[in-house]
Amino acid sequence: MLALVLVNGVLAGAEIAVVALRGSRLDQLVAEKNKRARAVKDLRDDPERFLATVQIGITVIGALAGAFGGATFSADLAPVLRRVPFLGDHADALALGLVVVLISYLSLVLGELVPKSLALRYAETYALFIGKPLLGLSWLARPLVWFLTASSNVVLRLVGDKTTFTEARLSPDELRQLVGEAAKAGSLDPSAGEIAARAFDLPELSAVQVMVPRPRVVSLPHDAPLDEVRRVVAAHGYTRMPVYEGDLDRVIGYVNVKDVFTRASGEAPFTVKEVLRPAYFVGETMRAVSLLDAMKNRRTQLAIVVDELGATSGIVTLEDLVEELVGDVFSEHEAPGPELVRREPDGTFLVLGSAPVHDVNRELGLDLPTGEGFSTLAGLVLDLARSIPPVGARLETPDGTSLEVVEATPRHVKQVRIRPPVPR
């Protein structure tokens, strides 16, 4: 029986070790022609068959250990218990119960907890040791694995679940939780964990939620003289700016300041159109992750966001998208802006109206609604109020968060006090 429990432990540890071994390290070992690493790689490339094989082995061995121990040791223990006063009539049941408790204890300690702990600590050594035997076992168990997988899929269909047994079921929320737990445990650098968590949020964001809104866009007219370009650059310090004809709804491209000053270094007359780069227009609803891929492929640093009527809503730079992953990045000449969120002594938070809603949610752990028509906290307030509310107006979001307008003008909400919902 002890041998069966130990074999069960080897399989349980193998399941953890093969999964826990870092992919980059495994690829390195495979590149070095390590045959044992190649076996582990084959197991990881077919996780359904690998996990099913391990589960079959653990289940069969557990059943054998219970049956063998119950039949053998209970028969040996029962005569001993019959000699104890008052236990004679219940000796067989007590013997069986004690054997079950002993087997369960050994199975948990020697068959699960200890081997899994060792597998986590020595994942590479353990995985390389067990890889080839486990791969061979998985090939022998292929018919049984196929039969059990097919049976599971039939049951899933009967209960109306269209997902097959072999499909991955880890949701983005579960992956976020795994990343968070790894960062807390120290197996993942906290900074890397934060970047990974932000990466999970990126596919949910649209261009309108990450853009620099139109009122904050610094642009140049197409006929701007060199002196005006220098003045704008000195005032704002931006490297790239859109160029328009007439107004900002007629953007014809953008300029890179480096191109401007390189071209204008001579005595020949200068016009902005000479260094104009083509504009890349995107819709407000375009996903941020798709926009990042498109800008990389087009090798462009700036995109013009337009609404359904073709009017300019704002701009998105590659830096804006990178900041969604790593947080604010300030250049040498750029001073940090005002604090977006400030905690008040009474437990509320004073937040700038220009703060993006998704940043507020991330910072405060809230679930404020987001929409295609707005991206900032001020936009959320206007959407809830259906007008520009006066100072002191209080609004409530669907999750119970209270929003109070602290500072506003007839055209703009500048500051909002947020009172998180009371936990229930």
Secondary structure, DSSP 4 states (H G I P E B T S, - for coil): -HHHHHHHHHHHHHHHHHHHS-HHHHHHHHHTT-HHHHHHHHHHHSHHHHHHHHHHHHHHHHHHHHHHHHHHHHHHHHHHHHTSTT-GGGHHHHHHHHHHHHHHHHHHIIIIIHHHHHHHHTHHHHHHHHHHHHHHHHHHTHHHHHHHHHHHHHHHHHTT----TTS----HHHHHHHHHHHHHHTSS-HHHHHHHHHHHHGGG-BHHHHSEEGGG---EETT--HHHHHHHHHHH--SEEEEESSSTTSEEEEEEHHHHHHHTTSSS---GGGG-B---EEETTSBHHHHHHHHHHHT-SEEEEE-TTS-EEEEEEHHHHHHHHH-----TTPPP---SEEE-TTS-EEEETTSBHHHHHHHHT-----BTTB-BHHHHHHHHHSS-PPTT-EEE-TTS-EEEEEEE-SS-EEEEEEEPPPP-
